[in-house]
Amino acid sequence: MSEQANVKRGRPGIPRDEVYAAINALVAKGASPTGLKIHNELGGRGSADYLERHLQDWRREQFEQPLAVTVGPVFAKALAQHTQELQVEAQQRCRVAFEASEAQIQELQRQKLQLEQELASQRSAVNTAEQKCAQIHGRCALLDEQLKAVVVALTGAQTQITVFGVELSTVRQERDRQVDRQMTLETELTSATELSQHLRAQLDESLRREENLKGQLDGLMAGGALFEASVIGKDNTMSAP
């Protein structure tokens, strides 16, 4: 490291070598070097942060220096053999751990694929249910239109009945003079009454069918909501760590 780089890291005028010298002096005195002790050793110069960074660099360099140890050949051979055995054992353990990890990864991938297939199937079922709901809504709309038409027809029939009643009253007043006409009007009144009853029966049947379809629609919508809640629950379970 150049002197320019050393000065750049801290205050100008306190090079790294001088800081290291203060650290070594503290170590020689048996003191544990700190930023404040180095500051005092330098005569009150240098900020604590700047000196602490140099202290960390000094410790790192001390750790990185090789340790020179002289051993006998027998101990060196035993140490080398033991080191080799440890390396072989470590390699075997790593191999076993790697194989176990590979198996676990494959199993997780299989489970993930299975969950994706289940999710796709459930989404398809939800789409089918939504399509059925749309069809039922369309049928309900059609039945509503038919019901309106029936109501209109019933209203017209009721109007015709009223008209026929007025005519019948007129015919009854002229009964003595128009017996044949009275019989004809009574026949028409009977036909109109039958038509009204037939229309009422159709209306009742349409109302009953509408109630049944509404019940089926409510059941399908409830089932779709439960199904969607089940799919969201499974998504959360899959996204959980």
C-alpha positions in Angstrom: 0.0 0.0 0.0 1.5 3.4 -1.0 2.0 6.3 1.4 -0.6 8.3 -0.6 -3.2 5.6 0.0 -2.3 5.5 3.7 -2.8 9.2 4.1 -6.0 9.1 2.1 -7.7 6.8 4.6 -7.2 9.1 7.6 -6.0 12.5 8.6 -2.9 13.9 6.7 0.3 13.8 8.7 -0.4 10.5 10.4 0.9 7.8 8.0 0.0 4.1 8.5 3.5 3.2 9.6 3.4 5.6 12.5 0.0 4.2 13.6 1.4 0.6 13.3 4.4 1.7 15.4 2.1 3.0 18.1 0.1 -0.3 18.0 3.3 -2.4 18.3 4.4 -0.2 21.2 1.2 -0.9 23.1 1.5 -4.6 22.4 5.1 -4.5 23.7 3.8 -3.0 26.9 1.3 -5.8 27.3 -1.7 -3.6 26.6 -4.5 -4.5 24.2 -4.6 -1.8 21.5 -7.7 0.2 21.0 -8.5 3.4 19.1 -8.4 5.5 22.3 -5.1 3.9 23.5 -3.5 4.5 20.1 -4.8 8.1 20.1 -3.1 8.6 23.5 0.1 6.8 22.3 0.3 9.3 19.4 0.0 12.2 21.7 -3.6 12.9 21.1 -3.5 12.8 17.4 -5.8 11.0 15.0 -9.6 10.4 15.2 -10.9 7.3 16.9 -12.6 6.1 13.7 -9.5 6.6 11.6 -7.2 4.8 14.1 -9.7 2.0 14.5 -9.7 1.3 10.8 -5.9 1.1 10.8 -6.1 -1.2 13.9 -8.4 -3.6 11.9 -5.9 -3.6 9.0 -3.0 -4.3 11.4 -4.9 -7.2 12.9 -5.8 -8.6 9.5 -2.2 -8.4 8.3 -1.1 -10.2 11.6 -3.5 -13.0 10.9 -2.5 -13.4 7.3 1.2 -13.7 8.1 2.3 -17.4 7.9 3.2 -19.1 11.1 6.7 -20.7 11.0 6.7 -24.0 13.0 9.6 -26.5 13.0 8.5 -30.1 13.6 10.3 -33.4 13.3 10.0 -35.7 10.3 8.0 -38.4 12.2 5.5 -35.8 13.4 5.4 -34.2 10.0 4.6 -37.5 8.4 1.9 -38.4 10.9 0.5 -34.9 10.5 0.4 -35.2 6.7 -1.2 -38.7 7.0 -3.8 -37.4 9.4 -4.4 -34.4 7.2 -4.9 -36.7 4.2 -7.4 -38.9 6.1 -9.3 -35.8 7.2 -9.4 -34.7 3.6 -10.7 -38.1 2.4 -13.3 -38.2 5.2 -14.3 -34.6 4.4 -14.7 -35.5 0.7 -16.8 -38.5 1.5 -19.0 -36.5 3.7 -19.3 -33.8 1.1 -20.2 -36.5 -1.5 -22.9 -38.0 0.7 -24.3 -34.6 1.5 -24.3 -33.7 -2.1 -26.0 -36.9 -3.1 -28.6 -36.4 -0.4 -29.1 -32.8 -1.5 -29.5 -33.9 -5.1 -32.2 -36.5 -4.1 -33.9 -33.9 -2.0 -33.8 -31.4 -4.9 -35.3 -34.0 -7.2 -38.0 -34.8 -4.7 -38.8 -31.1 -4.3 -39.0 -30.7 -8.1 -41.3 -33.7 -8.3 -43.6 -32.2 -5.6 -43.5 -28.8 -7.3 -44.5 -30.4 -10.7 -47.3 -32.3 -8.9 -48.5 -29.1 -7.2 -48.4 -27.2 -10.5 -50.5 -30.0 -12.2 -53.0 -29.9 -9.3 -53.2 -26.1 -9.5 -53.7 -26.3 -13.3 -56.5 -28.8 -12.8 -58.2 -26.8 -10.1 -57.9 -23.6 -12.3 -59.5 -25.6 -15.1 -62.3 -26.7 -12.8 -62.8 -23.1 -11.7 -63.0 -21.9 -15.3 -65.6 -24.6 -16.0 -67.6 -23.6 -13.0 -67.4 -19.9 -14.1 -68.6 -20.9 -17.6 -71.5 -22.8 -16.1 -72.4 -19.8 -14.0 -72.4 -17.6 -17.1 -74.6 -20.1 -18.9 -77.0 -20.1 -15.9 -77.1 -16.3 -15.8 -77.9 -16.4 -19.5 -80.7 -18.8 -19.0 -82.1 -16.8 -16.1 -82.1 -13.7 -18.3 -84.0 -15.6 -21.0 -86.5 -16.9 -18.4 -86.9 -13.3 -17.1 -87.8 -12.2 -20.7 -90.2 -15.1 -21.1 -91.8 -14.3 -17.7 -92.3 -10.7 -18.8 -93.9 -11.9 -22.0 -96.2 -14.2 -20.0 -97.2 -11.4 -17.6 -98.0 -9.2 -20.6 -100.1 -12.0 -22.1 -101.8 -12.5 -18.8 -102.6 -8.8 -18.5 -104.0 -8.9 -22.0 -106.1 -11.9 -21.1 -107.4 -10.2 -18.0 -108.3 -7.2 -20.1 -110.1 -9.4 -22.5 -112.0 -11.0 -19.6 -113.1 -7.6 -18.5 -114.2 -6.7 -22.0 -116.0 -10.0 -22.3 -117.7 -9.4 -18.9 -119.0 -6.0 -20.1 -120.3 -7.6 -23.3 -121.9 -10.4 -21.3 -123.7 -7.9 -19.1 -124.9 -6.2 -22.3 -126.0 -9.6 -23.7 -127.9 -10.5 -20.5 -129.8 -7.2 -20.7 -130.8 -8.2 -24.3 -131.4 -11.8 -23.4 -135.0 -11.9 -24.4 -134.2 -10.5 -27.8 -130.9 -12.1 -28.7 -130.8 -15.6 -27.2 -128.6 -16.9 -30.0 -126.1 -14.1 -29.6 -126.0 -14.7 -25.8 -125.1 -18.4 -26.3 -122.3 -17.4 -28.6 -120.9 -14.9 -26.2 -121.1 -17.3 -23.3 -119.1 -19.8 -25.4 -116.5 -17.2 -26.1 -116.3 -16.3 -22.4 -115.7 -20.0 -21.5 -112.9 -20.1 -24.1 -111.4 -17.0 -22.7 -111.5 -18.3 -19.2 -109.8 -21.6 -20.2 -107.1 -19.5 -21.9 -106.6 -17.5 -18.8 -106.3 -20.7 -16.7 -103.8 -22.1 -19.2 -101.8 -18.9 -19.1 -101.8 -18.9 -15.3 -100.6 -22.5 -15.2 -97.8 -21.6 -17.6 -96.9 -18.6 -15.3 -96.8 -20.8 -12.2 -94.6 -23.3 -14.0 -92.2 -20.6 -15.2 -92.0 -19.2 -11.7 -91.2 -22.6 -10.3 -88.5 -23.2 -12.9 -87.0 -19.8 -12.1 -86.8 -20.6 -8.4 -85.1 -24.0 -9.2 -82.6 -22.3 -11.4 -81.9 -19.6 -8.9 -81.2 -22.3 -6.2 -78.9 -24.1 -8.6 -77.1 -20.8 -9.3 -76.6 -20.0 -5.6 -75.2 -23.5 -5.0 -72.7 -23.2 -7.9 -71.6 -19.8 -6.8 -71.0 -21.0 -3.3 -69.1 -24.0 -4.6 -67.0 -21.7 -6.8 -66.2 -19.5 -3.8 -65.1 -22.5 -1.7 -63.0 -23.8 -4.6 -61.3 -20.4 -5.1 -60.6 -20.2 -1.4 -59.0 -23.7 -1.5 -56.8 -22.7 -4.5 -55.6 -19.5 -2.7 -54.8 -21.5 0.4 -52.6 -23.9 -1.6 -50.8 -20.9 -3.3 -50.0 -19.5 0.1 -48.7 -22.9 1.3 -46.5 -23.2 -1.8 -45.1 -19.6 -1.5 -44.3 -20.1 2.2 -40.6 -20.8 3.0 
